[in-house]
Amino acid sequence: MKHLIDPMDLSLEELDHILNLAQDIIDHKEKYSELCKGKKLATLFFEPSTRTRLSFEAAMMELGGNVLGFSSASSSSSSKGESVGDTVKVVSCYADIIAMRHFKEGAPMLASMKSDVPIINAGDGGHNHPTQTLADLLTIKREKGRLDNLVIGFCGDLMFGRTVHSLIKAMSRYENISFVLISPDELKIPDYIRTEVIEKNNIPYKEVSSMEDVIGELDILYMTRVQKERFFNEADYIRLKDTYILDNSKMALARPDMCVLHPLPRVNEIAVEVDDDPRACYFRQVLNGKYVRMALIATLLGLA
């Protein structure tokens, strides 16, 4: 039995299988419409979510399976003091596979040690978000035609952005990748990502505070919101929340084939006017997320 807790849990061969399967699902949807008939996915979301939870549910339904679960900790027995381990042990009696989001880093890893069915980490605190990474990789592959030879800029909240941490880990295994890290000093990439992932793999990178100075160098611009829920001090959040706003004037400085990604939700870090730019890939990214989660569910259940 295999779980997906960290993007590095997947070998490059397994990653290629999932991405290729997702593309085949896109091309031949009818072939997969009853693949998970009789199977159940449990969505255990101890933290609020719209896209990720509904994406998992839509993915399982389109595979012909069923879904059960809860959408907030307050509606689960954790509000009565039940441990994550006990919750997962119970739910694994009802479901064939579990997608779990939790506000505490490491909670899905603990769950995987107690579960009798595969666990998918749907986001744990500021740590990892591996299925968003799969959506990001599929989007990059479909938009750029490759996962190597890319200059990738990450902009915004790089300290708490679990989607950023996960994608940096995943991209670190491909050839000729370089990173441009755009953030205020207070929201720089965590030291462990810089030293244990970027520098350990000898990946060229630079840290800057100005988007305008570097946007013309990028193949991919990965925007993130400044996350209010990660701050202990509201004054710090208010001071930093509008640091970077991507608008048409900044897009005019970018390459004609640059792709803009964003894990969403967006607040105001991408102006609505950018949505009409063909380089804006974030809503196509959402759709890719559904297909890649279909591929992941089928793979972990041993059905494809």
RODO-2510 file (C-alpha; in nm, 4 decimals, decimal comma):
residues 304
     n   res          X          Y          Z
     1     m     0,0000     0,0000     0,0000
     2     k     0,1372     0,3399    -0,1009
     3     h     0,0528     0,6827     0,0414
     4     l     0,1255     1,0297    -0,0983
     5     i     0,2403     1,2569     0,1833
     6     d     0,5281     1,4446     0,0205
     7     p     0,5879     1,5038    -0,3532
     8     m     0,9197     1,3232    -0,3140
     9     d     0,7296     1,0047    -0,2223
    10     l     0,6867     0,9546    -0,5971
    11     s     0,9787     0,8435    -0,8101
    12     l     1,0241     1,0177    -1,1441
    13     e     0,8924     0,7013    -1,3084
    14     e     0,5773     0,7074    -1,0914
    15     l     0,5379     1,0787    -1,1553
    16     d     0,5596     1,0273    -1,5309
    17     h     0,3011     0,7478    -1,5057
    18     i     0,0535     0,9737    -1,3234
    19     l     0,1040     1,2678    -1,5608
    20     n     0,0726     1,0456    -1,8681
    21     l    -0,2369     0,8793    -1,7222
    22     a    -0,3915     1,2207    -1,6534
    23     q    -0,3343     1,3166    -2,0159
    24     d    -0,4937     0,9913    -2,1308
    25     i    -0,7943     1,0630    -1,9076
    26     i    -0,8238     1,4073    -2,0703
    27     d    -0,8083     1,2499    -2,4160
    28     h    -1,0356     0,9491    -2,3442
    29     k    -1,2680     1,0411    -2,0556
    30     e    -1,5269     0,7759    -2,1403
    31     k    -1,2716     0,4966    -2,0916
    32     y    -1,2388     0,5825    -1,7217
    33     s    -1,6000     0,6641    -1,6315
    34     e    -1,6559     0,3445    -1,4282
    35     l    -1,2997     0,2655    -1,3237
    36     c    -1,3745     0,3226    -0,9528
    37     k    -1,7260     0,1798    -0,9486
    38     g    -1,7921     0,0401    -0,6003
    39     k    -1,4990     0,2341    -0,4466
    40     k    -1,5285     0,5106    -0,1861
    41     l    -1,3113     0,8159    -0,1248
    42     a    -1,3238     0,9810     0,2197
    43     t    -1,2394     1,3524     0,2309
    44     l    -1,1212     1,4493     0,5796
    45     f    -1,0742     1,8250     0,5717
    46     f    -0,9797     1,9649     0,9117
    47     e    -0,9056     2,2997     0,7412
    48     p    -1,1296     2,4993     0,5034
    49     s    -1,0973     2,4311     0,1316
    50     t    -1,2990     2,4881    -0,1831
    51     r    -1,0915     2,3819    -0,4833
    52     t    -0,9004     2,0907    -0,3349
    53     r    -1,1963     1,9220    -0,1641
    54     l    -1,4346     1,9670    -0,4559
    55     s    -1,1615     1,8633    -0,6987
    56     f    -1,1131     1,5344    -0,5133
    57     e    -1,4879     1,4770    -0,4992
    58     a    -1,5341     1,5558    -0,8685
    59     a    -1,2383     1,3319    -0,9555
    60     m    -1,3827     1,0326    -0,7708
    61     m    -1,7315     1,0887    -0,9135
    62     e    -1,5989     1,1085    -1,2687
    63     l    -1,4236     0,7756    -1,2085
    64     g    -1,7610     0,6260    -1,1112
    65     g    -1,6847     0,6096    -0,7387
    66     n    -1,8539     0,7532    -0,4295
    67     v    -1,7490     1,0146    -0,1745
    68     l    -1,8023     1,0599     0,1995
    69     g    -1,6395     1,2822     0,4581
    70     f    -1,6490     1,6199     0,6293
    71     s    -1,5402     1,9709     0,5366
    72     s    -1,4337     2,1178     0,8707
    73     a    -1,2859     2,0011     1,1997
    74     s    -1,5896     2,1353     1,3861
    75     s    -1,8128     1,8776     1,2182
    76     s    -1,5876     1,5850     1,3115
    77     s    -1,5178     1,4051     1,6372
    78     s    -1,1861     1,5915     1,6634
    79     s    -1,4000     1,8676     1,8195
    80     k    -1,4639     1,6185     2,1026
    81     g    -1,0929     1,5510     2,1406
    82     e    -1,0546     1,2444     1,9184
    83     s    -0,6986     1,2006     1,7885
    84     v    -0,6114     1,2111     1,4180
    85     g    -0,4931     0,8520     1,4443
    86     d    -0,8253     0,7294     1,5818
    87     t    -1,0273     0,9285     1,3287
    88     v    -0,8321     0,7799     1,0402
    89     k    -0,8453     0,4282     1,1836
    90     v    -1,2243     0,4546     1,2000
    91     v    -1,2705     0,6124     0,8563
    92     s    -1,0465     0,3534     0,6925
    93     c    -1,3146     0,1006     0,7901
    94     y    -1,5593     0,2853     0,5649
    95     a    -1,3516     0,3982     0,2661
    96     d    -1,1012     0,2592     0,0157
    97     i    -0,8839     0,5728     0,0040
    98     i    -0,8600     0,8939     0,2099
    99     a    -0,7744     1,2521     0,1110
   100     m    -0,6824     1,4519     0,4205
   101     r    -0,6137     1,8205     0,4818
   102     h    -0,4950     1,9359     0,8222
   103     f    -0,3747     2,2616     0,9725
   104     k    -0,0888     2,0851     1,1556
   105     e     0,2289     1,9922     0,9715
   106     g     0,2881     1,6182     0,9812
   107     a    -0,0718     1,5172     1,0545
   108     p    -0,1149     1,3245     0,7250
   109     m     0,2123     1,1419     0,7922
   110     l     0,0780     1,0336     1,1303
   111     a    -0,2476     0,9325     0,9631
   112     s    -0,0610     0,7139     0,7128
   113     m     0,0921     0,5191     1,0027
   114     k    -0,2543     0,4368     1,1396
   115     s    -0,4580     0,3901     0,8230
   116     d    -0,5515     0,0619     0,6586
   117     v    -0,6067     0,2382     0,3220
   118     p    -0,3968     0,4812     0,1132
   119     i    -0,3708     0,8369     0,2490
   120     i    -0,3341     1,1387     0,0209
   121     n    -0,2021     1,4554     0,1819
   122     a    -0,4326     1,7333     0,0613
   123     g    -0,2260     1,9964     0,2455
   124     d    -0,0721     2,0068     0,5922
   125     g    -0,0177     2,3505     0,7437
   126     g     0,2669     2,5363     0,5723
   127     h     0,4465     2,2129     0,4867
   128     n     0,3369     2,0223     0,1736
   129     h     0,0596     2,0098    -0,0833
   130     p     0,1619     1,7277    -0,3179
   131     t    -0,1564     1,7028    -0,5248
   132     q    -0,1404     2,0747    -0,6023
   133     t     0,2144     2,0033    -0,7158
   134     l     0,0848     1,7333    -0,9496
   135     a    -0,1633     1,9864    -1,0911
   136     d     0,1201     2,2366    -1,1320
   137     l     0,3417     1,9836    -1,3100
   138     l     0,0648     1,8747    -1,5470
   139     t    -0,0104     2,2399    -1,6264
   140     i     0,3540     2,3218    -1,6950
   141     k     0,3905     2,0117    -1,9111
   142     r     0,0759     2,0884    -2,1115
   143     e     0,1541     2,4602    -2,1511
   144     k     0,5306     2,4441    -2,2106
   145     g     0,5680     2,0914    -2,3464
   146     r     0,8456     2,0066    -2,0998
   147     l     0,9458     1,9894    -1,7342
   148     d     1,3143     2,0711    -1,7852
   149     n     1,5084     2,3748    -1,9094
   150     l     1,2893     2,6250    -1,7247
   151     v     1,3372     2,9443    -1,5256
   152     i     1,0659     2,9463    -1,2579
   153     g     0,9805     3,2515    -1,0522
   154     f     0,7944     3,2176    -0,7220
   155     c     0,6355     3,5393    -0,5971
   156     g     0,4687     3,6390    -0,2713
   157     d     0,4495     3,4304     0,0443
   158     l     0,7414     3,1916     0,0111
   159     m     0,7754     3,1385     0,3866
   160     f     0,4353     2,9788     0,4535
   161     g     0,3377     2,8775     0,0992
   162     r     0,3173     2,4969     0,1080
   163     t     0,2442     2,4864    -0,2652
   164     v     0,5737     2,6677    -0,3272
   165     h     0,7695     2,4290    -0,1050
   166     s     0,6179     2,1236    -0,2735
   167     l     0,6782     2,2482    -0,6289
   168     i     1,0393     2,3446    -0,5553
   169     k     1,0985     1,9923    -0,4257
   170     a     0,9406     1,8347    -0,7324
   171     m     1,1167     2,0571    -0,9881
   172     s     1,4538     2,0057    -0,8213
   173     r     1,4754     1,6627    -0,9897
   174     y     1,4551     1,7923    -1,3461
   175     e     1,7457     1,9065    -1,5660
   176     n     1,8502     2,2690    -1,6135
   177     i     1,6027     2,4270    -1,3729
   178     s     1,6670     2,7606    -1,2036
   179     f     1,4595     2,9499    -0,9482
   180     v     1,3944     3,3208    -0,8964
   181     l     1,2524     3,3794    -0,5474
   182     i     1,0561     3,7066    -0,5245
   183     s     0,9414     3,8095    -0,1765
   184     p     0,9789     4,0652     0,1015
   185     d     1,2455     3,9808     0,3603
   186     e     0,9794     3,8674     0,6092
   187     l     0,8398     3,6048     0,3694
   188     k     1,1565     3,4544     0,2222
   189     i     1,1814     3,0829     0,1521
   190     p     1,2474     2,8773     0,4700
   191     d     1,6111     2,7917     0,5333
   192     y     1,5472     2,4177     0,5092
   193     i     1,4103     2,4505     0,1532
   194     r     1,7038     2,6693     0,0529
   195     t     1,9722     2,4442     0,1989
   196     e     1,8247     2,0926     0,1836
   197     v     1,6572     2,1191    -0,1553
   198     i     1,7886     2,4054    -0,3708
   199     e     2,1531     2,4245    -0,2639
   200     k     2,1865     2,0503    -0,2008
   201     n     2,0875     1,9868    -0,5630
   202     n     2,3137     2,2657    -0,6946
   203     i     2,0198     2,4499    -0,8514
   204     p     2,0944     2,8092    -0,9572
   205     y     1,8733     3,0590    -0,7744
   206     k     1,8481     3,4189    -0,6688
   207     e     1,6398     3,6018    -0,4124
   208     v     1,5001     3,9428    -0,5046
   209     s     1,2367     4,1829    -0,3785
   210     s     1,1282     4,3372    -0,7113
   211     m     0,9013     4,1515    -0,9546
   212     e     0,9527     4,4071    -1,2312
   213     d     1,3313     4,3550    -1,2337
   214     v     1,3082     3,9817    -1,3123
   215     i     0,9726     3,9065    -1,4771
   216     g     1,1281     3,9277    -1,8238
   217     e     1,3593     3,6338    -1,7426
   218     l     1,0873     3,3861    -1,6478
   219     d     0,9307     3,0910    -1,8271
   220     i     0,6899     3,0397    -1,5356
   221     l     0,5638     3,2921    -1,2807
   222     y     0,4069     3,1183    -0,9800
   223     m     0,2050     3,3754    -0,7864
   224     t     0,0872     3,3175    -0,4285
   225     r    -0,1340     3,5087    -0,1899
   226     v    -0,0108     3,6348     0,1453
   227     q    -0,2004     3,3988     0,3751
   228     k    -0,3767     3,5747     0,6606
   229     e    -0,4357     3,2436     0,8397
   230     r    -0,0594     3,1825     0,8765
   231     f     0,0085     3,5102     1,0601
   232     f     0,0046     3,5534     1,4356
   233     n     0,0091     3,9328     1,4046
   234     e    -0,2651     4,0952     1,1945
   235     a    -0,0621     4,4154     1,1620
   236     d     0,2140     4,2210     0,9826
   237     y    -0,0415     4,0676     0,7476
   238     i    -0,1934     4,4059     0,6608
   239     r     0,1525     4,5532     0,6000
   240     l     0,2585     4,2741     0,3629
   241     k    -0,0625     4,1613     0,1914
   242     d    -0,0416     4,3991    -0,1073
   243     t     0,3342     4,3757    -0,1629
   244     y     0,2988     4,2211    -0,5099
   245     i     0,0115     4,2769    -0,7493
   246     l     0,0440     4,1370    -1,1016
   247     d    -0,1343     4,3600    -1,3547
   248     n    -0,1200     4,4280    -1,7272
   249     s     0,1639     4,6776    -1,6929
   250     k     0,3843     4,4110    -1,5360
   251     m     0,2684     4,1475    -1,7854
   252     a     0,3914     4,3801    -2,0628
   253     l     0,7453     4,3249    -1,9298
   254     a     0,7170     3,9444    -1,9525
   255     r     0,7989     3,7041    -2,2343
   256     p     0,5225     3,6337    -2,4881
   257     d     0,5194     3,2663    -2,3829
   258     m     0,5518     3,3065    -2,0062
   259     c     0,2905     3,1136    -1,8048
   260     v     0,1270     3,2556    -1,4922
   261     l     0,0288     2,9942    -1,2351
   262     h    -0,1494     3,0428    -0,9029
   263     p    -0,2742     2,7689    -0,6650
   264     l    -0,5750     2,9897    -0,5716
   265     p    -0,7677     3,1291    -0,3951
   266     r    -0,6702     3,4679    -0,5320
   267     v    -0,7289     3,7770    -0,3220
   268     n    -0,5873     4,0750    -0,5130
   269     e    -0,2336     3,9639    -0,6024
   270     i    -0,3411     3,9111    -0,9649
   271     a    -0,5562     4,1867    -1,1112
   272     v    -0,8740     4,0613    -1,2790
   273     e    -0,7600     4,2275    -1,6023
   274     v    -0,4851     3,9640    -1,6333
   275     d    -0,7475     3,6865    -1,6637
   276     d    -0,7962     3,7704    -2,0320
   277     d    -0,4250     3,7342    -2,1097
   278     p    -0,3574     3,3984    -2,2848
   279     r    -0,0551     3,3575    -2,0548
   280     a    -0,2876     3,3355    -1,7515
   281     c    -0,2988     2,9600    -1,6854
   282     y    -0,4461     2,9448    -1,3352
   283     f    -0,8006     2,8440    -1,4279
   284     r    -0,6684     2,5786    -1,6695
   285     q    -0,4513     2,4723    -1,3748
   286     v    -0,7684     2,4114    -1,1684
   287     l    -0,9100     2,1802    -1,4362
   288     n    -0,5780     1,9975    -1,4647
   289     g    -0,5961     1,9419    -1,0886
   290     k    -0,9133     1,7377    -1,1267
   291     y    -0,7638     1,5162    -1,3977
   292     v    -0,4376     1,4563    -1,2147
   293     r    -0,6268     1,3653    -0,8958
   294     m    -0,8272     1,1153    -1,1019
   295     a    -0,4984     0,9651    -1,2185
   296     l    -0,3581     0,9586    -0,8651
   297     i    -0,6665     0,7918    -0,7134
   298     a    -0,6656     0,5258    -0,9869
   299     t    -0,2934     0,4658    -0,9373
   300     l    -0,3030     0,4364    -0,5574
   301     l    -0,5990     0,1989    -0,5801
   302     g    -0,4019    -0,0159    -0,8273
   303     l    -0,6601     0,0283    -1,1009
   304     a    -0,4445     0,1966    -1,3677
***
